[in-house]
Amino acid sequence: MSVILDFDGTITARDTIGNLADFAIAHRRQTQQHAGEGDHLAAAWAGILKAYAEDFDANVRGRQPPEAERTTLAQEVAYLRALRPVEHRSVRRVEAARLFAGMNASLLFSAGEEAVGRGDVRVRESFAAFVQAVRQREGRVAVVSVNWSAAWIRGVMAAAGVGPADEVAVVANEITPEGRIVGPEELHRERGNEAEPEEEGGADPALLATSEDKLRAMRAIMAENGADPSGAVYFGDSATDLECLVVGHGVVIADDEEGKLLKALRRVGYDVPHISSSKGAGNGSLFWARNFQEVLDGGLLDREE
């Protein structure tokens, strides 16, 4: 059994990129050598968020067909993959602002732990128990995330009771001490180390940023395990998880049945019953659940053995 999970909004209750940025700003305020460095960074972050929203909206406005008319999986995938330049431009803005300059993996790991300890980041119910249940069945667990820091992810999971002994692989971007955001080794091996011509001077071409990137990462993980991606059980909550969810078995994590990703899946023809449902598995064996306790109670792991 191979279980692959998204991080932000799936393992955690909400997206944590904002928490990661808040830590970077607070850390700069504590260590600044010149007055106002932290305030300058906070203003830069606000500008990054504004620029991303404007870039995203401009991209969406120009896309055809519009959302209501995207009724096939192929149409939705094409729309999601076209967002790659938007995500790369945003990362370049973060790097140019030097938001994370001077931060190493140890510091970011501790920041993730502390964010959970303070209650700033909340992990979904029974996540640690779920990982333990998979491991007890001799299953493998991996995390695939577009988050900017694998170290931050590991810190959050450690605070939630999932540490090195649980052997959870994390495939995500990393922050370098220079403040660069670089893609995971798995995608570097696939793409090679040479930047594509249009991306020279831009973001790392192996950046993990889109639904397509996640699918490539998922395939790399399964290849290392000597298995086909269709044999994995994937958990995700957002649009970047869509491609992975429909490859084999998938569980959408959502607060309720009107979640945005659930609506998108239904729009393109997928039936997604709640995991407690006794009905058929639906297209691609898709279910939804509010948290990992519902997954355990639904008996999914026993069905996958």
Residue frames as qw, qx, qy, qz and C-alpha x, y, z in Angstrom:
[[0.000, 0.887, 0.462, 0.000, 0.00, 0.00, 0.00],
 [0.409, 0.078, 0.015, 0.909, 1.31, 3.42, -0.98],
 [0.081, -0.870, -0.466, 0.136, -0.29, 6.52, 0.52],
 [0.396, 0.176, 0.087, 0.897, 0.64, 9.97, -0.82],
 [0.136, -0.810, -0.515, 0.246, -0.64, 13.14, 0.81],
 [0.190, 0.727, 0.047, 0.658, -0.71, 16.81, 0.02],
 [0.406, -0.134, -0.538, 0.726, 0.33, 19.02, 2.95],
 [0.090, 0.073, 0.181, -0.977, -1.32, 22.46, 3.03],
 [0.594, 0.027, -0.047, -0.802, -5.04, 22.12, 3.69],
 [0.807, 0.019, -0.549, -0.215, -4.84, 18.32, 3.70],
 [0.612, -0.111, -0.617, 0.481, -2.55, 17.40, 6.59],
 [0.097, -0.153, -0.359, 0.916, -3.09, 20.88, 8.00],
 [0.209, 0.651, 0.666, -0.298, -6.49, 22.48, 8.42],
 [0.295, 0.927, 0.099, -0.211, -5.51, 25.54, 6.36],
 [0.686, 0.587, -0.114, 0.414, -2.80, 26.68, 3.95],
 [0.654, -0.650, -0.068, 0.381, 0.42, 27.50, 5.84],
 [0.582, 0.419, 0.101, 0.689, 2.39, 29.58, 3.31],
 [0.133, -0.843, -0.047, -0.519, 1.22, 32.71, 5.10],
 [0.752, -0.656, 0.054, 0.030, 2.44, 31.29, 8.41],
 [0.828, 0.016, 0.115, 0.549, 5.81, 30.52, 6.86],
 [0.314, 0.632, 0.090, 0.703, 6.11, 34.08, 5.56],
 [0.433, -0.842, -0.042, -0.319, 5.02, 35.50, 8.92],
 [0.849, -0.428, 0.054, 0.306, 7.82, 33.54, 10.58],
 [0.662, 0.289, 0.112, 0.682, 10.36, 34.92, 8.11],
 [0.008, 0.780, 0.079, 0.620, 9.24, 38.49, 8.82],
 [0.650, -0.748, 0.003, -0.136, 9.25, 37.98, 12.61],
 [0.872, -0.181, 0.066, 0.450, 12.69, 36.38, 12.44],
 [0.467, 0.505, 0.074, 0.722, 14.05, 39.32, 10.45],
 [0.272, -0.843, -0.044, -0.463, 12.66, 41.75, 13.03],
 [0.800, -0.593, 0.055, 0.072, 14.45, 39.83, 15.78],
 [0.798, -0.164, 0.244, 0.526, 17.77, 39.61, 13.96],
 [0.427, 0.845, 0.165, 0.277, 17.80, 42.81, 11.88],
 [0.628, -0.133, -0.069, 0.764, 21.06, 44.73, 11.76],
 [0.049, 0.106, 0.112, 0.987, 19.37, 47.93, 10.62],
 [0.289, 0.354, 0.562, -0.690, 16.17, 49.47, 11.92],
 [0.556, 0.467, 0.003, -0.688, 13.15, 48.86, 9.73],
 [0.115, 0.276, -0.886, -0.354, 14.34, 45.68, 7.98],
 [0.169, 0.265, 0.932, -0.179, 11.40, 43.68, 9.30],
 [0.351, 0.640, 0.340, -0.593, 8.90, 46.37, 8.34],
 [0.266, 0.548, -0.517, -0.602, 10.42, 46.56, 4.86],
 [0.025, 0.075, -0.980, -0.181, 10.06, 42.79, 4.50],
 [0.267, 0.450, 0.756, -0.394, 6.44, 42.90, 5.68],
 [0.371, 0.667, 0.001, -0.647, 5.67, 45.53, 3.05],
 [0.180, 0.405, -0.772, -0.456, 7.42, 43.45, 0.40],
 [0.128, 0.145, 0.979, -0.061, 5.33, 40.40, 1.34],
 [0.359, 0.599, 0.474, -0.535, 2.12, 42.42, 1.07],
 [0.323, 0.633, -0.355, -0.608, 3.25, 43.50, -2.40],
 [0.019, 0.204, -0.948, -0.243, 3.99, 39.90, -3.37],
 [0.267, 0.373, 0.848, -0.267, 0.47, 38.82, -2.37],
 [0.367, 0.693, 0.169, -0.597, -1.09, 41.70, -4.32],
 [0.224, 0.545, -0.616, -0.523, 0.99, 41.00, -7.42],
 [0.110, -0.007, 0.990, 0.087, 0.11, 37.30, -7.30],
 [0.348, 0.525, 0.666, -0.399, -3.61, 38.01, -7.03],
 [0.360, 0.716, -0.101, -0.590, -3.47, 40.42, -9.98],
 [0.109, 0.422, -0.813, -0.386, -1.38, 38.02, -12.07],
 [0.215, 0.158, 0.959, -0.093, -3.69, 35.10, -11.28],
 [0.394, 0.621, 0.467, -0.490, -6.84, 37.07, -12.08],
 [0.308, 0.664, -0.363, -0.577, -5.40, 38.30, -15.38],
 [0.004, 0.237, -0.940, -0.247, -4.49, 34.74, -16.33],
 [0.277, 0.335, 0.869, -0.236, -7.94, 33.39, -15.47],
 [0.381, 0.657, 0.193, -0.621, -9.78, 36.16, -17.34],
 [0.320, 0.588, -0.527, -0.524, -8.00, 35.24, -20.54],
 [0.197, -0.141, 0.968, 0.064, -8.69, 31.52, -20.37],
 [0.719, 0.174, -0.148, -0.657, -11.14, 29.71, -22.62],
 [0.332, -0.616, -0.517, -0.493, -13.39, 27.95, -22.00],
 [0.274, -0.554, 0.348, -0.705, -14.55, 29.68, -18.77],
 [0.181, -0.216, 0.873, -0.399, -14.98, 27.62, -15.62],
 [0.666, 0.194, 0.435, -0.575, -18.66, 26.79, -16.10],
 [0.787, 0.501, -0.175, -0.316, -17.91, 25.40, -19.57],
 [0.195, 0.497, -0.843, 0.066, -14.94, 23.26, -18.53],
 [0.844, -0.138, 0.171, -0.490, -16.81, 19.97, -18.33],
 [0.943, 0.186, -0.262, 0.088, -14.07, 17.45, -19.17],
 [0.763, -0.531, 0.098, 0.357, -10.97, 16.38, -17.28],
 [0.654, 0.238, 0.234, 0.679, -8.77, 17.38, -20.24],
 [0.066, 0.810, 0.182, 0.553, -10.14, 20.93, -20.20],
 [0.555, -0.829, -0.002, -0.072, -9.59, 21.31, -16.46],
 [0.819, -0.268, 0.170, 0.479, -6.06, 19.90, -16.62],
 [0.501, 0.493, 0.211, 0.680, -5.16, 22.28, -19.46],
 [0.188, -0.891, -0.101, -0.402, -6.40, 25.21, -17.39],
 [0.719, -0.681, 0.084, 0.113, -4.41, 24.14, -14.32],
 [0.799, -0.028, 0.200, 0.566, -1.20, 23.53, -16.24],
 [0.334, 0.708, 0.181, 0.596, -1.41, 26.99, -17.80],
 [0.406, -0.905, -0.042, -0.122, -0.95, 28.50, -14.32],
 [0.856, -0.128, -0.059, 0.497, 2.71, 27.45, -14.19],
 [0.402, 0.458, -0.027, 0.793, 4.12, 30.86, -15.31],
 [0.374, -0.769, -0.079, -0.513, 2.00, 32.62, -12.68],
 [0.845, -0.526, -0.047, 0.085, 3.41, 30.43, -9.92],
 [0.773, 0.086, -0.012, 0.629, 6.99, 30.82, -11.15],
 [0.156, 0.655, 0.015, 0.739, 6.72, 34.60, -11.32],
 [0.579, -0.751, -0.057, -0.312, 5.46, 34.65, -7.74],
 [0.887, -0.316, -0.025, 0.337, 8.41, 32.60, -6.52],
 [0.564, 0.363, 0.006, 0.742, 10.79, 34.96, -8.29],
 [0.183, -0.781, -0.030, -0.597, 9.20, 37.87, -6.42],
 [0.794, -0.607, -0.023, -0.023, 9.75, 36.05, -3.13],
 [0.836, -0.032, 0.021, 0.548, 13.38, 35.40, -4.02],
 [0.326, 0.594, 0.051, 0.733, 13.94, 38.99, -5.17],
 [0.408, -0.793, -0.007, -0.452, 12.58, 40.26, -1.84],
 [0.368, 0.340, -0.752, 0.428, 15.02, 37.94, -0.01],
 [0.679, -0.487, -0.064, -0.545, 12.17, 36.89, 2.25],
 [0.950, -0.312, -0.011, -0.015, 13.96, 33.75, 3.43],
 [0.534, 0.629, -0.425, 0.374, 17.61, 34.80, 3.04],
 [0.018, -0.539, 0.654, -0.530, 19.83, 33.48, 5.82],
 [0.767, -0.217, 0.344, -0.495, 17.51, 30.67, 6.88],
 [0.175, 0.324, -0.921, -0.126, 18.65, 27.06, 7.01],
 [0.596, -0.197, -0.702, -0.337, 16.69, 23.81, 7.23],
 [0.391, -0.217, -0.744, 0.496, 17.16, 23.48, 10.99],
 [0.089, 0.141, 0.254, -0.953, 15.66, 26.92, 11.61],
 [0.508, -0.011, -0.379, -0.774, 12.70, 26.23, 9.31],
 [0.538, -0.182, -0.823, -0.007, 12.09, 22.82, 10.93],
 [0.221, -0.248, -0.631, 0.702, 11.95, 24.45, 14.36],
 [0.252, 0.079, -0.029, -0.964, 9.66, 27.15, 13.01],
 [0.563, -0.135, -0.633, -0.514, 7.21, 24.49, 11.84],
 [0.466, -0.249, -0.789, 0.313, 7.26, 22.77, 15.22],
 [0.101, -0.218, -0.417, 0.876, 6.72, 26.03, 17.06],
 [0.347, -0.053, -0.299, -0.887, 3.87, 27.10, 14.78],
 [0.603, -0.289, -0.703, -0.241, 1.94, 23.98, 15.80],
 [0.432, -0.237, -0.650, 0.578, 2.87, 24.45, 19.45],
 [0.044, 0.135, 0.188, -0.972, 1.48, 27.99, 19.46],
 [0.387, 0.529, 0.702, -0.278, -1.68, 26.91, 17.67],
 [0.211, 0.597, -0.251, -0.732, -0.94, 29.02, 14.59],
 [0.459, 0.251, -0.731, -0.438, -0.95, 25.86, 12.46],
 [0.702, -0.109, 0.522, -0.472, -3.50, 23.14, 13.18],
 [0.111, 0.211, -0.924, -0.298, -3.11, 19.56, 11.96],
 [0.685, -0.130, -0.327, -0.638, -6.26, 17.68, 11.00],
 [0.728, -0.361, 0.411, -0.413, -7.73, 15.21, 13.45],
 [0.907, -0.107, 0.407, -0.030, -6.04, 11.79, 13.74],
 [0.542, 0.746, -0.379, -0.080, -3.28, 12.45, 11.21],
 [0.065, -0.571, 0.804, -0.155, -0.63, 10.71, 13.35],
 [0.667, -0.012, 0.683, -0.300, -2.95, 7.78, 14.04],
 [0.787, 0.566, 0.051, -0.242, -3.61, 7.45, 10.31],
 [0.360, 0.711, -0.604, 0.011, 0.11, 7.34, 9.49],
 [0.331, -0.374, 0.826, -0.260, 0.63, 4.75, 12.21],
 [0.791, 0.221, 0.464, -0.332, -2.22, 2.64, 10.81],
 [0.701, 0.658, -0.236, -0.141, -0.65, 2.69, 7.32],
 [0.136, 0.644, -0.738, 0.151, 2.76, 1.77, 8.71],
 [0.577, -0.193, 0.717, -0.339, 1.25, -1.08, 10.74],
 [0.844, 0.402, 0.299, -0.191, -0.04, -2.49, 7.46],
 [0.642, -0.205, 0.459, 0.579, 3.51, -2.22, 6.07],
 [0.432, 0.809, 0.345, 0.198, 2.41, 0.59, 3.79],
 [0.486, 0.019, 0.036, 0.873, 4.52, 3.51, 2.59],
 [0.006, -0.902, -0.384, 0.197, 3.64, 7.14, 3.27],
 [0.462, 0.069, 0.175, 0.867, 4.89, 10.17, 1.35],
 [0.079, 0.813, 0.316, -0.482, 4.03, 13.85, 1.21],
 [0.437, 0.310, 0.416, 0.735, 3.99, 15.80, -2.07],
 [0.094, -0.838, -0.385, 0.375, 3.61, 19.54, -1.65],
 [0.415, 0.697, 0.150, 0.565, 3.97, 22.84, -3.51],
 [0.460, -0.877, -0.041, 0.132, 4.93, 24.43, -0.18],
 [0.366, 0.848, -0.334, 0.189, 8.25, 26.28, -0.31],
 [0.053, -0.621, 0.709, -0.329, 9.97, 24.41, 2.54],
 [0.782, -0.064, -0.615, -0.078, 10.23, 20.67, 3.07],
 [0.338, 0.096, -0.665, 0.659, 11.94, 21.43, 6.40],
 [0.371, -0.134, 0.218, -0.892, 8.92, 23.44, 7.56],
 [0.790, -0.070, -0.384, -0.473, 6.66, 20.52, 6.59],
 [0.667, 0.024, -0.698, 0.262, 8.79, 18.06, 8.57],
 [0.068, 0.137, -0.536, 0.830, 8.68, 20.37, 11.59],
 [0.590, -0.130, 0.006, -0.797, 4.89, 20.62, 11.49],
 [0.834, -0.036, -0.500, -0.233, 4.55, 16.85, 11.18],
 [0.473, 0.124, -0.708, 0.510, 7.02, 16.24, 14.01],
 [0.203, -0.145, 0.413, -0.876, 4.97, 18.47, 16.30],
 [0.750, -0.041, -0.115, -0.650, 1.90, 16.44, 15.32],
 [0.750, -0.297, 0.562, -0.181, 3.61, 13.19, 16.32],
 [0.901, 0.399, 0.144, 0.095, 4.94, 12.05, 12.93],
 [0.215, -0.846, 0.429, 0.233, 8.73, 12.04, 13.01],
 [0.252, 0.586, -0.728, -0.250, 11.73, 10.32, 11.36],
 [0.318, -0.123, 0.927, -0.155, 10.83, 6.95, 12.86],
 [0.634, 0.455, 0.475, -0.407, 7.62, 6.95, 10.82],
 [0.424, -0.093, 0.678, 0.593, 9.67, 7.08, 7.58],
 [0.402, 0.793, 0.426, -0.165, 7.43, 9.57, 5.80],
 [0.512, 0.098, 0.341, 0.782, 9.14, 10.81, 2.64],
 [0.118, 0.829, 0.255, -0.484, 8.66, 14.52, 1.90],
 [0.486, 0.256, 0.471, 0.691, 8.87, 15.63, -1.73],
 [0.015, 0.943, 0.314, -0.107, 8.65, 19.41, -1.74],
 [0.394, 0.783, -0.138, 0.461, 10.63, 22.53, -2.53],
 [0.692, -0.404, -0.264, 0.538, 13.50, 23.64, -0.32],
 [0.011, 0.995, -0.025, 0.092, 14.66, 27.08, 0.78],
 [0.758, 0.219, -0.236, 0.568, 18.40, 27.66, 0.44],
 [0.460, -0.558, -0.258, 0.641, 20.39, 29.88, 2.85],
 [0.199, -0.030, 0.279, 0.939, 20.60, 32.41, 0.01],
 [0.376, 0.386, 0.345, -0.769, 16.82, 32.64, -0.04],
 [0.373, 0.198, -0.667, -0.614, 16.27, 30.70, -3.26],
 [0.759, 0.045, 0.468, -0.451, 13.36, 28.27, -3.54],
 [0.220, 0.410, -0.806, -0.365, 14.48, 25.14, -5.38],
 [0.847, -0.001, -0.242, -0.474, 12.57, 22.09, -6.52],
 [0.807, -0.382, 0.435, -0.119, 12.96, 18.62, -5.00],
 [0.237, -0.457, 0.793, 0.325, 15.65, 16.19, -6.10],
 [0.560, 0.297, 0.774, -0.006, 13.01, 13.95, -7.68],
 [0.479, 0.829, 0.262, -0.125, 12.05, 16.64, -10.21],
 [0.024, -0.821, 0.479, 0.309, 15.65, 17.72, -10.76],
 [0.456, -0.194, 0.837, 0.231, 16.53, 14.15, -11.75],
 [0.549, 0.546, 0.633, 0.002, 13.66, 14.08, -14.20],
 [0.328, 0.933, 0.112, -0.094, 14.31, 17.49, -15.78],
 [0.720, 0.252, -0.060, 0.644, 18.09, 17.64, -15.52],
 [0.408, -0.595, -0.239, 0.650, 19.92, 20.64, -14.13],
 [0.222, 0.052, 0.327, 0.917, 19.82, 22.91, -17.20],
 [0.272, 0.513, 0.392, -0.714, 17.19, 25.62, -17.15],
 [0.486, 0.589, 0.599, 0.243, 14.80, 25.77, -20.06],
 [0.372, 0.269, 0.179, 0.870, 15.65, 28.78, -22.28],
 [0.203, -0.687, -0.298, -0.631, 12.55, 30.78, -21.36],
 [0.674, -0.703, -0.225, -0.040, 13.25, 30.24, -17.66],
 [0.665, 0.124, -0.243, 0.695, 16.88, 31.31, -17.50],
 [0.080, 0.243, -0.241, 0.936, 17.23, 33.88, -14.75],
 [0.595, -0.384, -0.179, -0.683, 13.80, 32.87, -13.49],
 [0.746, -0.394, 0.389, -0.370, 12.51, 30.33, -11.02],
 [0.292, -0.320, 0.896, 0.100, 14.08, 26.88, -10.76],
 [0.549, 0.153, -0.541, -0.618, 12.68, 24.86, -13.71],
 [0.447, -0.097, -0.887, 0.058, 12.32, 21.88, -11.36],
 [0.261, -0.129, 0.421, -0.859, 10.12, 23.89, -8.99],
 [0.098, -0.367, -0.925, -0.014, 7.16, 21.92, -7.66],
 [0.105, 0.164, 0.157, -0.968, 4.35, 24.40, -8.23],
 [0.564, 0.120, -0.251, -0.777, 1.44, 22.96, -10.24],
 [0.878, -0.006, 0.315, -0.359, -0.86, 19.97, -10.54],
 [0.824, 0.491, -0.283, 0.014, 1.36, 18.64, -13.34],
 [0.173, 0.616, -0.667, 0.382, 4.45, 18.92, -11.12],
 [0.595, -0.305, 0.572, -0.474, 2.67, 17.00, -8.37],
 [0.946, 0.225, 0.063, -0.224, 1.75, 14.24, -10.80],
 [0.623, 0.579, -0.487, 0.198, 5.38, 13.95, -11.91],
 [0.143, -0.528, 0.683, -0.484, 6.47, 13.79, -8.27],
 [0.815, -0.097, 0.373, -0.433, 3.87, 11.11, -7.57],
 [0.902, 0.389, -0.177, -0.062, 5.12, 9.06, -10.50],
 [0.338, 0.624, -0.618, 0.338, 8.71, 9.40, -9.28],
 [0.459, -0.396, 0.620, -0.498, 7.76, 8.17, -5.81],
 [0.911, 0.088, 0.253, -0.313, 5.87, 5.19, -7.17],
 [0.743, 0.553, -0.373, 0.056, 8.69, 4.35, -9.60],
 [0.038, 0.583, -0.708, 0.397, 11.13, 4.23, -6.68],
 [0.618, -0.166, 0.619, -0.456, 8.74, 1.78, -5.03],
 [0.054, -0.106, 0.927, 0.355, 8.56, -0.28, -8.21],
 [0.249, 0.511, 0.787, -0.239, 4.84, 0.41, -8.56],
 [0.131, 0.477, 0.513, 0.701, 2.43, 2.14, -10.91],
 [0.093, -0.113, 0.236, -0.961, 0.84, 5.46, -9.81],
 [0.596, -0.265, -0.406, -0.639, -2.61, 3.94, -10.24],
 [0.678, -0.240, -0.678, 0.154, -1.90, 1.78, -7.20],
 [0.221, 0.059, -0.455, 0.861, -1.50, 4.72, -4.83],
 [0.193, -0.787, -0.585, 0.030, -4.09, 6.26, -2.54],
 [0.307, 0.266, -0.028, 0.913, -3.76, 10.04, -2.85],
 [0.212, -0.747, -0.548, 0.311, -5.12, 12.64, -0.43],
 [0.282, 0.110, 0.123, 0.945, -5.58, 16.29, -1.42],
 [0.028, 0.656, 0.570, -0.494, -7.74, 19.35, -0.91],
 [0.142, 0.746, -0.039, -0.649, -7.09, 21.79, -3.74],
 [0.702, 0.665, -0.051, -0.249, -6.83, 22.22, -7.50],
 [0.182, 0.693, -0.695, -0.059, -3.13, 21.32, -7.54],
 [0.424, -0.203, 0.864, -0.182, -4.15, 17.84, -6.32],
 [0.757, 0.348, 0.122, -0.539, -6.68, 17.12, -9.05],
 [0.618, 0.500, -0.570, -0.208, -4.40, 15.24, -11.44],
 [0.094, 0.310, -0.904, 0.278, -3.03, 12.98, -8.70],
 [0.526, 0.026, 0.576, -0.625, -6.47, 12.27, -7.24],
 [0.802, 0.364, 0.049, -0.472, -7.87, 10.84, -10.47],
 [0.296, 0.525, -0.783, -0.150, -4.89, 8.60, -11.32],
 [0.368, -0.029, -0.927, 0.069, -5.95, 5.79, -9.02],
 [0.417, -0.644, -0.636, 0.091, -7.65, 5.94, -5.63],
 [0.176, 0.382, -0.129, 0.898, -8.24, 9.38, -4.17],
 [0.316, -0.671, -0.613, 0.272, -9.60, 11.03, -1.05],
 [0.095, 0.637, 0.077, 0.761, -10.55, 14.70, -1.16],
 [0.352, -0.381, -0.582, 0.626, -10.13, 16.37, 2.23],
 [0.082, -0.476, -0.267, -0.834, -12.81, 19.04, 2.64],
 [0.140, -0.022, 0.574, -0.806, -14.68, 20.74, 5.46],
 [0.587, 0.353, 0.506, -0.524, -17.99, 20.00, 3.74],
 [0.619, 0.287, 0.686, 0.252, -19.39, 18.58, 0.52],
 [0.360, 0.907, 0.218, 0.004, -19.51, 22.01, -1.13],
 [0.500, -0.588, 0.321, 0.548, -15.72, 22.39, -1.18],
 [0.335, 0.745, -0.277, -0.505, -14.24, 24.01, -4.29],
 [0.012, 0.382, -0.881, -0.279, -12.30, 20.93, -5.40],
 [0.367, 0.254, 0.879, -0.168, -15.33, 18.67, -4.95],
 [0.466, 0.709, 0.243, -0.470, -17.37, 21.02, -7.13],
 [0.227, 0.663, -0.558, -0.445, -14.65, 20.99, -9.80],
 [0.159, -0.155, 0.969, 0.110, -14.49, 17.19, -9.83],
 [0.433, 0.472, 0.714, -0.282, -18.25, 16.91, -10.15],
 [0.365, 0.750, -0.063, -0.548, -18.22, 19.52, -12.93],
 [0.273, 0.547, -0.704, -0.361, -15.87, 17.33, -14.99],
 [0.775, 0.067, -0.479, -0.407, -17.88, 14.17, -14.40],
 [0.386, 0.152, -0.845, 0.338, -16.63, 12.52, -11.21],
 [0.677, -0.587, -0.295, -0.331, -18.90, 11.17, -8.51],
 [0.304, 0.360, -0.640, 0.607, -17.32, 11.75, -5.08],
 [0.664, -0.582, -0.389, -0.262, -19.33, 10.18, -2.23],
 [0.370, -0.742, 0.439, -0.346, -18.41, 10.62, 1.42],
 [0.266, 0.401, -0.872, 0.090, -16.03, 7.94, 2.65],
 [0.378, -0.025, 0.775, -0.505, -18.70, 6.54, 4.96],
 [0.684, 0.288, -0.123, -0.659, -20.98, 5.89, 2.00],
 [0.655, -0.059, 0.753, -0.015, -21.91, 2.30, 1.21],
 [0.685, 0.675, 0.070, -0.265, -22.41, 3.20, -2.46],
 [0.879, 0.308, 0.083, 0.355, -20.01, 2.25, -5.24],
 [0.593, -0.373, 0.053, 0.711, -16.54, 3.72, -5.38],
 [0.253, 0.904, 0.086, -0.333, -17.42, 6.09, -8.21],
 [0.677, 0.699, -0.137, 0.183, -15.15, 7.15, -11.06],
 [0.433, 0.588, -0.493, 0.473, -11.54, 6.40, -10.15],
 [0.663, -0.380, -0.577, 0.289, -12.48, 5.27, -6.61],
 [0.121, 0.397, -0.189, 0.890, -12.86, 8.81, -5.28],
 [0.434, -0.661, -0.600, 0.117, -14.21, 9.69, -1.84],
 [0.066, 0.660, -0.191, 0.723, -14.19, 12.73, 0.40],
 [0.640, -0.471, -0.532, 0.293, -13.62, 13.08, 4.14],
 [0.171, -0.956, -0.023, -0.235, -13.36, 15.91, 6.66],
 [0.238, -0.764, 0.579, -0.160, -10.35, 14.50, 8.50],
 [0.361, 0.364, -0.858, -0.026, -8.26, 11.39, 9.03],
 [0.361, -0.020, 0.792, -0.492, -10.51, 10.01, 11.75],
 [0.733, 0.388, 0.152, -0.538, -13.27, 9.73, 9.16],
 [0.542, 0.516, -0.630, -0.207, -10.82, 7.94, 6.86],
 [0.014, 0.247, -0.928, 0.278, -9.97, 5.44, 9.60],
 [0.509, 0.172, 0.614, -0.578, -13.63, 4.96, 10.51],
 [0.681, 0.475, -0.130, -0.543, -14.53, 4.48, 6.85],
 [0.860, -0.104, 0.498, 0.052, -12.30, 1.42, 6.57],
 [0.563, 0.776, -0.232, -0.166, -10.43, 2.61, 3.48],
 [0.031, -0.653, 0.757, -0.004, -7.12, 1.12, 4.60],
 [0.606, -0.053, 0.777, -0.161, -8.71, -2.30, 5.07],
 [0.740, 0.591, 0.242, -0.213, -10.17, -2.13, 1.56],
 [0.402, 0.825, -0.388, -0.080, -6.75, -1.28, 0.11],
 [0.480, -0.520, 0.706, 0.000, -4.87, -4.13, 1.80]]
